[in-house]
Amino acid sequence: MNVLDRYKETGAYLEGHFLLASGRHSPKFLQSTTVMQHPEHALAFGEAIAQKLGNVKPDFVIGPAMGGVVLAFVVAKALGCRALFAEKDGKGGMLIREAFKVNPGETFIAVEDVVTTGGSLKKAIQAAEREGASCLGMACIIDRGLADLPDLPFSSLDKVVFPTYAADDCPLCQANIRLEEV
């Protein structure tokens, strides 16, 4: 599967001048919500991630809201388990809503669409671990190669490295290219 081709054919591979969640700027951005709105692509990504994970049998898959919600569902479908998501708690972390039941001793896989710093993925893992569950591994569609992740198995369908710049040293800003928040 050529992951970037799926992003390009759906208009999810963007070029320009983008403000990333980290505060850095980049000339390229992958808008996963655009590609994941197509069930055939979402399901293909979920099945491919499940295959990469091998014979793992978690009790659930969790993803951070928003980027990991659909992905958690399709990976869980492929693995035959539940799908949960963690969302921002308003204090810099994430929580799992009371509607989702996590039992102490359960195991899980954490997923995210694009992993850059790994911050959202780590917060989703912490939310599930606070409920007494244990993480078996992590997976994503795209690994941007910059993450500082926990010492757990990690799989990705593709790895891309796009240039990023500090806001005060951005050649795109210096060229007066309009900055887009994504």
N, C-alpha and C positions, 0 to 999 in steps of 0.2 A: 504494500500500500504506500503510495506517495502522499504523505500527509499534507505537504505544502501545496500540492496540486489541488487537493480538496479545498484548502483555504482560498487559493487563487480563483478557482472556478465559481465559488460562491460569493466572491467579493470581500472575503474576510482577511485577505492579505493587503494591508494598507501601506502606502508610501506617502511621505510628506514630512511633517514636523509634529511630533507627538509628545505630550506631557505624560509620563508614566506615573503609576501609583507611587513609585519610590521618590518622585520629585525630579528624576533625571529626564533628559530629552532624548529622543531617538528618531531617526528618519524612517523607521519601519515599525509596524504594529500588527499584531495578529488579533483580530476581533473574533474570538471563539463563539460568541453568541450568534454571530452571523452564520457560521458553518453548522453549529449545533442545532439550529432551527430546522434543519433538514434531517428527518428521522433516519434516512439511509446512511448519512454520514455519521450521525451520533451512534447509531447501532454498530456500524463498522468499527468505530473507534473503541466502543465498549468491548466488543468481541476480541479485537486485536490486543487490547490491554489485558483482558482475561487470559488470553493465550500466552502472553509474555509472563504473566504471573505464575504459570504452571499449574500444579495440582493443589494450590492453596485453597483451603475451605474456610473462609471467614464466616462469622455470624452476620456481619454487615459490612457495607462499604459506606464511607463518609466522605463528603466533599464540603469545602467552604462555600457559603453563599457569596456570590451568585454563580461564579464560574464553575464550581464543582457540583452543582445540584443535578443538572441533566446527566453529566458524566457519571456521577455516583449511581444514578438510576440505571444507566445502560450497562455499566460494569457489573452492578449487582444482578441485573437480569442475566447476564452471561455467566456469572458465577453461581446463580441460584440461591441468592441470599437477600436480606433486606437492604434498603437504601435509606440513608439518613443524610442530613446536612447540618452544619454548624453555622451560626450567624453571629455577627458582631454583638457584643454585650454592652457596648457604650462605654466601656472602661479600658479599651485597648486589647481586649481578648475576644474569645468566642465562647458561645454556649450552645447547648443542645436543648431545644424546646422540650417542655414536659410532655408533649404529645408523642415524642419518640422515647421508647423505653430501651435503656441500655442496662443490661444486667451485669453485675460484677463477674469477672471471669470470661466474659465474651471476648472474641477476637475480631479484628477489623483490618481492612485495607483503607488507606487514605488516598484520595485522588484529587487532582486539580487539572484544569485545562492547560494553562501555561504556567510553568514554574520559573520565576525569575529569582527572587531572593529566597523564596520558600517560606516567607512569613505567614501567609494565610494557611498553608498546608500544616505548618507546625502548630498554629493556634487551633485548627480543627482536631489535630491529634491530641493536643492537651485537653480539649473539651471532652473528648471521649475517654481519655485516661482518667480524668477527674471522676468519671462515673464508674470506674473500676474495670474498664476494658483494656485490652492489650493490642498494640499495633503490630501486625505481622509484616507490613511493608507499605510502600508508597508507589504511586504511579501517576503519570501525566501524559497528555498528548504531546506537548512540546516542552523540552527542557532547554531553557535559555543559557544554561551553563554557569550561572552565577550563584546558585543556591548554597546555603550553609544548612544542610539537613541533618536530622538525627541519624545515628548510626544504625540504619535499618535497610533492608533491601529496597532498591529504587529502580524503577523501570520507566522508560519513556518510548513513545512511538517514533520520535524524531528529536534531533538536537539542532538548534540554530543559535548562532551568535550574531546579534545585530549590534552595531555600535550604539553606545549611549554616552551622553555628555552631561556634566554638571551644568546647571542652569546658567551659571556665571562664566562658563567657558564653552558655550555651544556655538559651533560654526553655523548652524541653521538660524539661530537668533541673529548672529552677526550678518547673515545674508538677508535678513528681514523676511524670512519665510514664516508665514502665519503659523502660530502654535495652536494645535488642537488638543483639547483635553479629551481623553478617552477613558 
